[in-house]
Amino acid sequence: MSEISSLSIILKKSSYNDSDKIVLLLSSDLGKISAIAKYAKKSIKRNLNLLDVGYILRVHLHVSKNSELLFIKNVEFIEKLNHNDDHNTFYILTYLNELISCVIQPKQDSRLLFKILTDFFTSIKGRRKDKRVKILILFQIKFLELVGYKINLSECSNCGKDGDFYKYSLEKSGIVCNNCIDASAIQICKGTKKLITTIDRINFKNTTFSEYIQKELEIISFNNIRKLTTEAVFNKMNNCYNVLKNGI
């Protein structure tokens, strides 16, 4: 068996047999991977008790030559994103875990996503609830562009005509010209359009926008995310988002 080591965020965990765990990782080098931690429920010496959602760890893996199974040998603690007394962070983690687990393909190049995700959590530390929600919206718009679902606001999504249009079609998931407006189209403002079209240059920490723009960003981003996830996953994410925004 060969060995590899990678900085990873724990996305999900589940029990396997009486003493083992299966964990879903977002690795900075390997993308989204699943790995088995033997005797994880009983092992403190190898730090396998740290295999919990919201931990950033350096994970040392065995790669079997006879199969594609990955086994976790041991881990090194780097950072804990979730705090026991921070319910908002718990719901943010649940929200993002569902999104990433559902959309990112196994072993897909996730180096940039890993960086954006760690930047996101750095940015929300110590922030008020309303600011955290705004940063989360920005993250999911960045996420959509990163995975190849950039929100089209430069040309009509129906006929392809270029122009400075401000009607967004929920059906087409993009901007539409005056000739192609459908019943699902909503008006968006210049601030919303500018923020989305420059999202790759947006800094999580320094960006502020109005509640009006926030509402438009919510509608547009959730419209796209709904089409990428299952109904069950989307409903779970939507419930988490409502708790983050409005409280329990």
N, C-alpha and C positions, 0 to 999 in steps of 0.2 A: 504494500500500500504506500502511495506517495502522500506527502503532506503539503497543505497550503495554509496560509494565514491571511486573514482579511478583516478590516474594520467593518463592523456590521451593526445594524439596528434590528432589534427583535420586533417583528411585526405581530406574530401570533405564536401561541404554544398550545399543545394538546398532549394528553397522556397517551402512552404507548406501553402496553403490558403493565406490570405492577410497579416497576421502578424506572422506566424510561420516559423520555419526552421526545416529541417531534416538534421542531421549531421552524417557523418561516422567517427567513432573514432577508433584509435588504443589505447587500454587501456593496462596499465601495468599489470592489474589483470584479465581483462575480455576478452581480445583478441579484435578482430574486431567486433564492434557493431554499430548499428544504433539507434539513439534516436531522439525524437521530443522535440523541445524547443518551448513551447507555448509563444506567444507574444514576441518572440526574437527580432523582428525588432523595438519594442517599449520599451524594458526593458533595462534600464541602471542600475537600482538599484541592480538587480540580476547578473549584469555583462554579460548578454547574448549577448550583442553587441560584446563580445570578441570571439564569436564562428566563427572563421575564419580560413582558411587553414594556417597551419604553426604555430599555437599557441600550446604551451604545457600548459594545464590547469588541475587543480584538479576539476573534474566534480562530482557534487552531483546529483544522479539519484533517481527517484521514480520508483519502479517496480510494475506494476499492477498485482494483484492477479488473475484477470479475463482474462488476455491476456499476450502475451509476449512483449508487447510494453514497451519501456523505455521512461521516460519523464525526461528532464533535469530541476532540480529545481533551481540550481544556480551554478556558477563556480568561481574558484579562479585563478587569473593570476599567472603563474609560469615563463614562458619565451616565447619570440617571436622569431621563427626561421627565419622568412622572414623579410627583411627590405625593405621599400618602394623604396629605391634607389639602391637596389641590384638585378639586373635582373638575374644574374647567380643563386642566391639562389631561385628565383621564378621558374626557369626552373628545377632546381634540385628537388624542392618540387613537381612540376607537374610530373616529371619523376618517383619519388619514390612513389607518391600517386597512379599512374596508376599501377605500379608493385605490390604494397602491396594490393591494392583494388581488383585486378584481381586474385592474387594467394592465399592469405591468406583466409581461410575459416572462416565463422562467429564463434566467441567464441573459436577459436583455441588458445591453449596456446601460448601467444605471449610475455611472460616476457623477454626471451632472446632477441627476435627481438627488443623489446622496448629499451632495454639497448644498443644494437648495433646501433640502429638508432640514439639515443641521443649521443652516442660516435662519430658517424659519423659527426653529425653537429658540435660538439665541435671541431673536428679535422679540419674541413674546414674553420673555422673562421680565417679571416686574411690571407688566403693562396692565392697564384696566381691561375689564371684560370687553367693552365696546371696541377698544383698539385691537385686541386679540382677534376679534371677529373680522375686522377689516383686513388684518394681515392674512388671515386664513383665506379670505376671498381672493386676495392677490396671489397667494400660493396656488390655489386651484386653477387660476387663469394661466399662471406660469406652467403648471403641471400639464394642462391641456396642450399648450404649445410644444412642450418638451416631448410629449408622446405622439406628436404628429397630428394633433387636432386643433391647430391654430384657428382662432375665431376669425372668420372672413368678414372684414369691414372695408375692404378696398374696392371690391367690384360686386356687381349684382350676382347673388347666388343662383339666380334663375337663368338669366340670359347672358351673363358675363360682361355686361356693359360697365366700363369704368366711370366713376363719378363720386362726388362728395354727397353720399346718401345717408339718411338718418332714420330709416325704417328698418328694424330688425325683424326678420321672419322666424318665428319659433318653429315653424314647419320645415323651413330650409336650413335652419341653424346658421344664418348669415344675413348680411345686409341685402336689401332689395331696392331696385330703382322704382320710380313712380309708376312705371308701366307694369311692374310685376308684384305690386303689393297684394298680399292675400289677407284673409280674415285673421290670421294669427300674428300679423305684423304689429310691432309696438314702436313708438317713437323713442329714440335715445338722444341724449344731449351730446354736445361737443366734448365735454369733459370725460364722459364715459368712453366715447370713441377714441380720444387721444390716449387715455390710460391703457386701453386694451391694445392699441396698435404700437405702443411703446413699452409693453410689459417686460420685454427682455432687458430693458435699461432701468426698470423700477427697483428702488432699494426698499426693502421691507421696513426698515427703521424710520425712514424720513418721509414716507408718503402719507399725505392726508387727503381726504375727500369727503364730500358732503353725504348726508343720509340719502339724499335724492339719487346721487350717483351710486351709492352702495346698493340701493334697491334695484337699479338697472343692472348692475354687475351681478347681483344674486340671480336675477331672472335669466340672464344670458349664460352664466357659467353653469347653473343647475340644468338649464335646457340641454347643454352639451353633455354634461356628466350623466344625465338620465339615459342618454342613448348609448353610453359606454358600459353601463352596469346593468345588473339584473334588477328586477323590481324589488326583490327582498333586500338587496344591498343598498339600493337607493333609498328605500324607506328607512332603513337603519341609519344611514348617513343623515337623512333629513331630520330624523328625530334627535340625533346628536347635535345637529346644527341649531335646531330650535331651543334645545336646552342651553347651549352656549350663548345664544343671543338673548333669550328671554328668561333664563333661569329655570330651576326645577319647579 
